[in-house]
Amino acid sequence: MRMTQQALVEELRKWWNEVNDICASLEYYPNASKCWLVTKPEKEEDAKNVFAGTAINISTQGQKHLGAVLGSRSHLEVYVSEKVEGWVGKVVRLGCGNPTSGLLYSLYFGIETPVDVLFKNST
């Protein structure tokens, strides 16, 4: 038997309520504002209705989780691009800000864009 998206979200809310009940008996209180529910755009309103009254964040794009990204491809591409830009900036600073010197120049200008490299063979 396959569960509908609405039923799945409702089961997730029941689970959340049970987690809170069990944790309260142990004098631990989960911080809902640090929790994220990533859902498809067409199901966002259902999720917001089911989780109304909680501080749980709901996203249709994605969210970083333990250094990885969960969610849409566009969210992943933005995240990876920002990470690589930061790394390139650090490499340039390590090279005394001179990206035209030797290996640093080829690293800076000789590579494909990070997203192209990551997704070249993904289709």
C-alpha positions as a printed Julia matrix, in Angstrom:
123×3 Matrix{Float64}:
  0.0    0.0     0.0
  1.46   3.32   -1.07
  1.03   6.31    1.22
 -0.1    9.67   -0.19
  2.14  12.68    0.32
 -0.42  14.19    2.7
 -0.55  10.97    4.76
  3.25  10.84    4.83
  3.47  14.41    6.16
  0.8   13.64    8.77
  2.73  10.53    9.88
  5.86  12.66   10.13
  3.98  15.09   12.38
  2.8   12.18   14.58
  6.42  11.05   14.82
  7.5   14.59   15.77
  4.85  14.69   18.52
  6.01  11.31   19.85
  9.65  12.41   19.85
  8.7   15.49   21.87
  6.66  13.42   24.34
  9.44  10.88   24.86
 12.12  13.56   25.14
 10.05  15.56   27.63
  9.91  12.51   29.89
 13.73  12.59   29.83
 13.78  16.35   30.43
 15.18  16.98   26.95
 13.39  19.36   24.62
 14.21  19.25   20.88
 14.74  22.66   19.33
 12.24  22.76   16.47
 13.74  25.97   15.1
 16.83  23.96   14.15
 14.78  21.35   12.29
 14.15  21.47    8.56
 11.56  19.72    6.43
 12.49  19.71    2.73
  9.48  19.14    0.5
  8.38  19.48   -3.1
  7.02  22.94   -4.0
  3.53  21.62   -4.69
  3.38  20.1    -1.18
  4.69  23.1     0.72
  1.27  24.4     1.83
  0.24  20.94    3.08
  3.43  20.7     5.1
  2.97  24.2     6.54
 -0.6   23.36    7.56
  0.38  20.06    9.19
  3.33  21.59   11.06
  1.52  24.8    12.03
  2.18  25.62   15.66
  5.73  24.29   15.57
  8.9   26.2    14.88
  9.99  23.66   12.23
 11.4   25.31    9.12
 10.02  24.19    5.76
 11.98  24.57    2.53
 11.3   23.69   -1.08
 14.85  24.52   -2.17
 17.04  22.55    0.17
 19.16  22.78    3.25
 22.73  22.13    4.29
 22.99  19.13    6.61
 26.25  18.09    8.29
 28.29  19.71    5.54
 26.21  18.21    2.71
 23.24  19.61    0.83
 19.77  18.14    0.66
 17.19  19.43   -1.77
 16.9   20.67   -5.32
 19.65  20.57   -7.91
 19.65  24.37   -8.21
 20.2   24.69   -4.45
 23.06  22.2    -4.7
 24.65  24.07   -7.62
 24.54  27.38   -5.76
 26.01  25.78   -2.63
 28.86  24.08   -4.53
 29.66  27.24   -6.5
 29.87  29.31   -3.32
 32.11  26.71   -1.67
 34.49  26.58   -4.63
 34.62  30.39   -4.88
 35.68  30.43   -1.24
 38.36  27.81   -1.87
 39.68  29.69   -4.92
 39.82  32.87   -2.85
 41.88  31.09   -0.21
 44.27  29.65   -2.82
 44.74  33.1    -4.35
 45.46  34.55   -0.9
 47.98  31.77   -0.24
 49.67  32.7    -3.51
 50.12  36.25   -2.24
 47.23  37.46   -4.35
 49.05  36.86   -7.64
 46.91  34.45   -9.7
 49.18  34.83  -12.74
 52.08  32.89  -11.27
 52.7   29.32  -12.5
 50.59  26.58  -11.0
 48.24  28.99   -9.29
 47.39  30.53  -12.68
 46.56  27.14  -14.21
 44.47  26.18  -11.18
 42.6   29.45  -11.26
 41.91  29.67  -15.0
 42.51  26.14  -16.27
 39.66  24.26  -14.6
 36.07  23.88  -15.65
 33.39  25.4   -13.48
 32.78  23.33  -10.34
 29.22  22.5   -11.25
 30.29  21.32  -14.72
 32.88  19.02  -13.21
 30.49  17.56  -10.66
 27.61  16.98  -13.03
 29.4   16.22  -16.3
 28.4   12.54  -16.25
 25.27  12.77  -14.11
 22.74  12.7   -16.94
